[in-house]
Amino acid sequence: MKNVIRFVLFCLLVLTGLSFLYAVESSGTVDFSIRFYDRRVYYVESDPIFVQITIANNSPAPYRFKLADDRAFSIDFDIRTMTNRPLLQADSLIRKRTVNSQVFFRELTIESGESFSFVENLCDYITFGQTGSFRVKAKIYPELFRAIGANAVESNYLSLTLRPAVINGPDGIPIEMDIATGAVLVKQKLPPDEVVAYMISARQESQWEKFFLYLDLEAMLKKDGLQGRKYNAENEEGRRRMINAYKQNLQSAVIDGDIVVIPSSFNILKTQYNSDEATVVVLQRYRFPNYTELREYTYRLEKKDNFWIIVNYSVQGMGTIGNN
């Protein structure tokens, strides 16, 4: 009888302990999520597709895992068409994982309430040879990737759309795509004042691809001395990432807010140009409930590949007028 009582007590203790552990685990989790690092229009076989991977520790205890120096041994991506057909892995990834070599890694600890993020290029993992819509899911291997029996933690899904590869228009100039209509946008050989009017009108209509068509984003980014030095020190991939981030920040009005604010109307006041450079002065009006603000913009343009492109601008306040 005593043995039976002891056994029952033992079972109760075990159940109590399991309930406690379940309560601890249920109070928080370790979340593994992904998002596009610089979401934009993606073209097949041309642009890198950067994804930010974040591991957030919402549990009460520290979370420890191994992260390989070559992330291919810690991360994987499962990308499928809308008909659930998986895309093929990149040849470079297959070679890495089939060569018998030592995998270097470091052990990381994420404390409770903290997170750890890094960025990977999907093109390093998957072969993108077709256009269309896809579902993207990532997997992380806390104990590194193994060919057989690797334990993985899965992320959320992302929706990815790939447009046809960029093609060249007249004079070898790449064709831009209008997101709203799906039509191609080709630079025209417009005079400087019409280029500026095209850009401002596109902003008034919130047509971002048209707005960026005649902007030299590299030149505008580099007008900030600090950003310019950082840009020059980057490799080609880093420079492209900076340009994409700058473009996204312009759209969000985080930087250079003067050029993206929407005017209610505008007038070209003066245009001066020679064979290579041009200056266009524009009076732009911003209507508020009780008054209209006047600003004078001076846009500087340069001729590149026989097209006038905006490379810089300055703005001066001209006061306000009352609304009738």
Helices and strands as residue ranges (DSSP letters): H 2-26, E 30-36, E 42-43, E 50-57, E 63-68, G 71-73, E 75-81, H 91-98, E 105-110, E 115-121, G 122-124, E 132-140, E 153-163, G 170-172, E 176-177, E 184-185, H 192-204, H 208-213, H 217-222, H 225-233, H 236-251, H 257-260, E 265-273, E 277-287, E 291-304, E 307-322
